[in-house]
Amino acid sequence: MNIATIVNQKGGVCKTTICRNLGYLLATKYNKKVLLIDLDSSGNLSNFFELRRPSNDDAGSSRVLLDLDSDPKDFVVKTRIDNLYLLPGNESLGKTEKDIKSDDLLPQQNRLKLQLKKINDQFDYCFIDCPPTVTNAILVINALACSDEVLIPCPANMDAIDGVNHIINMVNTIQQYYNDHLTIRGVIFTRISRKNIDRQLLTQKLAIPRFRTYIRESSALAEYSRAANLMFEEYEPDSKGTHDMANLAAEYLGEKFPYPDDLPNELNEFL
């Protein structure tokens, strides 16, 4: 099972949107068995699938992190989509973080890694949806410590790039102490439009890889598809945002781009 953490210290950068749509496309278009893990106490990923448990019920990612004798497969639930599964999260993750930090006997940083080893052969891919790293940092550390790679969604502006630099520093620390094979797969520029990008930023070289695929701003698609609990492709299959997400999934797997005409050669053409 290849494990990828989707993270940025800032909110509103499309982490959850990419997590669910990327998982959906791998499961439906490429016939991969995919596990999504909700590590955000907001539970937005779990809400989308209508699988969020009551706030006083920790039978999900919280239980997996706290009870190392438990079997994660007991808490993984099947979504309505074939090949797509979810380990749900909710408000109990806030208490989980405090409980982990106060536990001096069992490991704090490698709990998720130990647990996912138990189901490693049951899935092809796993995507972990993380909270902003300023809060719930021990949860993000657990995600990075068990992952093969990191995906960093990021709007194309300097404020968001500051968040990327924070992630780079965190990844360097994780590599040194907990997971020496962790790599940054790349930055995914999101919410691209004429109004909200730094053009110089998009054309300059970054210190880390970035995906060729950009995700264009499509607030209506994101809002309405989320309200309907539908993926981009299910809600509006011919939209620019849907094409971008399909290209991202293909790029992630190293497959042929399904919509090559939607890939930018020059930024002005793309917009």
Secondary structure, DSSP 8 states (H G I E B T S, - for coil): -EEEEE--SSSSSSHHHHHHHHHHHHHHTS---EEEEE--TT-HHHHHTT----TT--TTHHHHHH-TTS-GGGT-EE-SSTTEEEE---THHHHHHHHHHT-SSS-SSSHHHHHHGGGGGG-SEEEEE---TTSSHHHHHHHHHH-SEEEEEEESSHHHHHHHHHHHHHHHHHHHHT-TT-EEEEEEEESB-SSS--HHHHHS--SS-B-S---B--HHHHHHHHHTT--HHHH-TTSHHHHHHHHHHHHHHT---S-GGGS-SSHHHH-
